[in-house]
Amino acid sequence: MQALPTLAIDTFIALGCYLAAIAGPNSHDGDITSYSLASLASLPLVWRRRSPLLVLIVTGLATIAITRLGMVHEVPYGQLVATYTVASLSGPIVRAVAIAGTVAGIAFALAEKTNVLPIGSTILIFGGAYALGAIARSRRGLIETLEARARTLAADYAEAASRERERIARDMHDILAHSVNLMVVQAEAGPVVVRSNPARAVTIFDAIADAGRDALTQLRRTLGVLRSEPASRTPQPGLDGLESLVAQARGTGMPTTLTERGHRRPIAPDVAVAVYRVVQESLTNAVKHAHASRIDVRLRWEEDGLDLEIRDDGRGRGGRGGPGRMPSGGHGLIGMRERVAACGGTLSAGPADDGNGFRVAARLPLTEQAATAANVDG
């Protein structure tokens, strides 16, 4: 169906060239030979897109015969269209053959002929037809290049959008899992404490409210990129938010410490977010599943990296699902590893070497590029 308009156009062009050839003042009206040669010089243009070189040869031979027999003096419209088509649609080898053949044909057709177009004018009109075809070929190639580039950009955009959706999904999981679990743990302890220690109960309820407000703030910031209105300008969580995470864990009644050694340096925002989320996920699982009496968060700054360790002294997470396996099925651990790997780091998680508790350890590289990115974003 798509080829029908093209065939109709080529048929119209072929008929137009034929009528122009037989309508000339020197077309020898009534001569069957002139009509036959005129048809051979024009009507094959119907198939010019399918076989450009063959059509050029047929129309060229017919045009040479017409010229040599002195039947017409007019411009050879059919061969000009065929020349344009070869220049527009054919490859470099076919174009070279067509140019050589056309030059030889013109020389042969015009040899010892004084009643036809001058050879200079003939070369000029054929050169013009070829130039128009070359321009059309170049324009079509440019369009194809731009379309290919557009497809590449669309694929890159789709890939970037997919990565962003995955990032948003991980952030939402971390935010909700951490905040909701803390709220549930503290809410379960609330009815017990409200009778025995009302002041402690007030602290627990305040911690629940704080955890809820913090979750809402982070969710608004995370989901803001999905809305049409500008997202919140609140910065992504980072190292400065670790103390707040530790304080929330302490609010559940779990003794939690944060220790930092070495000289803190500027780091890339994605590395800072990865550290925050790893600590957040580890504290959530420790509070909810470890049945520990203590959690320690340690950061150690090295020359070329940041070492992060979260360790509890509970019975670990191997009691449900096997040694070193998260009770949730491992999705939290997978998410942490993906975050750390995206920053070029490594993460390990499992029972502590001494068999006492559970340990999450991450190594995140620090480079000058990361520091530069942090300074620029800051």
N, C-alpha and C positions, 0 to 999 in steps of 0.2 A: 504493500500500500504506500510505503514511503517513497518507492522508486517511481511511482506513477507520475507525480508532478515533474520530476526530472526528465523522464522519457517524453512527456508532452512538450516540455520546453525545447529539448533537443530536436524533436520532430518539427516544431515550429521554425527553429533556426535552419534546419536542413531544407525545408520547403522555401523559406525566404531566400536562401542562397541560390536555390535552383531557379526560382522565378527571376531573380536578379540576373542570372546568367543567360536565360533564354529570352529575356526582354531587351537585351542590348541591341543596338542598331546593326551590329555585325554578326548576329547570331545565326544567319542563314535560315530564315524562317522556312519551315516545311522540310528541312533536311533532317532525316532520321538520325544521321550520324552525329550532328551537332546536339540534338536532344539527348541522345544516348550518352555522349561524352559529358554533357552538362549534368546529367543525372549522376554519373559516376563521380564527378567533381564536387557534388553537393549532398546527395541523399545519404551516403555512408555516415554523415555527421550524426545520424540518429544513434549510432553505436560509439560515438567518440569517447565517452567516459569509460566504456568497457575495454576498448582496444585502441588507445590513442595512436600508437605507432602504425598499426595496420591501416587505420582510417587515413592517417597522413600519407602513407605510401599510395593508397588507392586514389585519393583526391589529387595527390601530386602528379601521378602518372597521367591521370585524365587531363589535368591542367596543362601538362607538357604537350600532350597530343593536341589539345585545342589550340594552344599557342603555335605549335609547329605547323598546323594546318591552316592557320590564319583565320580561324572562325570567329574569334572575339578579340576585342581590344581592351575590354573593361578589367577592373580589378578582380583577381581570383578570390572571391569571397570565401568559397568553401575551403580552399587550402589555407587561407589566413586563419579561419576558425580552427582548423585542424592543428595549425602551428601553435596557436594560443593554447589549445588543449594539451598538447605534448609538453609545452613549457610549464603548464600549471599542474599536471597530474603525474608526469613520468619521473623516473629516477635519473640520476646524472648520466649513466651510460646511454640510456635511451635518448636523452636530450642531446648528447654529443653526436650520436648517430643521426638524429633528426636534423641537426644543424648542418652536418657534412652533406647529407643527402639533399637538403633544401638548396644549399649553395650550388651543388653540382647540377641539380635540376634547373635552377634559374639560369645558370651559364649555358646549359644545353638548349633550354627552351628559347632563350633570347639570341642564340648565335645566328648571325646573318639576318636578323629580323629588325626591320626599321619601322614597321607599322605597329609597334607595341610600346608599352611604357619603357622609358629609359631604364637602364640597369641600375642607376643610382637610386631612382625613385622606387624601383621594385625592392631593392635591398632595404630601403628605408621603411617601407610599409611592412615588410616581413619582420624586420628588426623590431618595429613597434609592436606587432602582434606578439612576438616572442617576449618582449619586455613586459607587456601587460600580463601575460601568463606567469612570468617569473614573479611579478608583484603579487598576483593572486596566490601563488604557492607560498611566498614568504608570509603573507598575511595569514593564510590558513595555518602555517606552522607556528606563527606567533600565538594565534588563538588556541591551538592545541597545547602549547607550552603553558599559557596562562590557565587553561582549564586543568591541566595536570597539577600545576602549582596550587590551584584552588582546592583540588581534591586532596592534595597532600596536607594543606593547611586545615581542611575540614577534618581529616583523619587525626592530625596532631591535636586539634581542638577537642575532638571526641575523647582521645586518650587522656588529655589533661583534665577534661571534665570527669572522666571515670576515676582518675587518681584523686581528684578533689572530693568526689562523692565518698570514696573509700576513706579519705582522711576525716571527713565529717562524720562518717559512721563510727570510726574508731574514737573520735573525740566524744561523740554522744554516748557511746558505750562506757568510756572511762568516767565521764561526768556522772551519768546516772548510776552506774554500778557503785562508784565510790560514795556519792552523797546518799543514795537511797539505802545502801547497806548500813552506813553510819546511823542514819535516822532510825532504821529498824532496830539495830542493836540497842540504841539509847532508849527508844520507845518501849522496848521489852523490859528494860531495867527500870523505867519510870514508875510503874505501879508499885514495885517493891520498895523503892527508895522513898516514895512520897509519904509513906507512913512512918518509916524509921528515921529518915533524915530529910525533912522538908527543904532545907537549904540546898542540899545536894540535888534534890529533885528539880529545884528551880534552875540550877546550873545545867542539868541534863536537858530540860526543855529549851533553855536558851541555845544550847548547842544544836538541838534539832532545828530550831528556827534559823540559826546561822548557816547550817548545812543546806537547808532548803533555799535560802536566799542566794547562797553562793552557787548552787546548781542552776537556779533560774538565770543568774547573771551570765554564767558561762554558756548556757544553752542559747540565750538571746544572741550572744556574740557569735556562737558557732552557726546558728541558723540564719543569722543576718545576711550571709552571703547568698542564701537561696531566695531572698525577697527582692522586690524591685527597688525598695528604698535603700539608701546607703546603710551599710552595716555599722554596728557600734564601733567607736574609735578606741574602745577599751583594749589594751594590748593583750596578746596571748599570754597564758601563764608561763612562768619560767622559774628560775632559781629562787627569786625573791618570794615565791609562793610556797616553798617547801616548809617553812616554819608554820604556815597556816595549816598545811596538811597534817603535820605532826601534832599541832594543837588540837585538831579535830579528832585525831586518834586518841590523844590523851583524854578528850572529853568523853570517850566511851568508857573510861576507867582503865584503859590499857596504858601502862607506863611506856612512853615512847621517847626516844632521844634522837637528836640530830647532831652529828659531829662532822665538822669540815676541817680538813687539813690541807696545808699548802696555800699558795697565793691565788685567789680567785681572779680569773682573767675574763675579758669579754669573749663571748662565744656566739656562734650563729643562732638566730632565733629558733630554727628547727631543732637544733641540738638541745636548747634550753627547754623547749616544749617536750621533747622526748624524755629528758631527765624527769621533768615534772610528772608526766603520765606514767612512767615506770614506777616512780615512788607512789603515786596515787593508786595504781592497780595493786601493787605489792601490799600497801597498807590495808586496802580493802579486803584482800584475801586473808591477810594475817588476822585482822580483827574478826572476820566472819567465820573462818574455818580452822585457824591454827590452834585455838585453845591455849594460847601462849600467856606467859606472865610478863613478857617484856619484848619490845621491838626496838631494834637499833638501825638507824639510817646513817650511813657514812659516805662522805664524799672525800676523795683524795685527788688533789691536783698534781699532775705530773707535767714534765716539760712538753710532752707530745700527746697527752690524753687526759681524760677525766675518768677516774674509777668510781663506780657507784655500787654500793652494797646495801641491801636491805635484808636483815636477818632477824628471825624470831626464835624463841626457845620452846615453842610448842611442839606438839606431836607431829607437825608437818602436815602436808597435804596428800600424803600417800595413803592415808587410811581409807580413802574413797576413790577408787579408780586406779590404784597401783602406785608404786613409788614415784614421787616427783611429778605426779599428774594433778593438774588443777581440778577441783571438784566440779567446776562448771563445764568440763569437757575439754579444757585446754585453750579456749578461745582467747582468754585474757593473756595467756603466755604467748600465743601466736601473735596477738596484736602488739605486745611489747617487743617481741623479736623483730617484727616488721618495722616498727618505728626506729629501733636502734640500727637495723640493717640499712634503712633509708639514709641514715646519717653516716654510714660507713663504719659502724661499730659492731660489736658482738655482745651477745647476752647469753647467760647460762642460768638455769634455775633447777633446784633439786634439794634433796636433804643435805644438811651441812656435813662437812667432812668428818666432824667428830660424832655424827649421828644425833646431835642434839638440836632439833629444830629444822627450819627450812631457810634456804639462802637464795637470794636473787642477786646476781652480779652482772654488771654491764661495764663495758669499756668503750668510751666514745672518743674518737680522735679529735685533737685540737690542732688546727692549722692556721697559718697566717691568713689564708683566704677566709676561713670561718670568722676570725677576729675582725677582718676588714668588713665582712658582710654585717656583723653585729654592730660595728661602729656606724656603718652607713644607715642601717635600719633605725639605729638609735637617734 
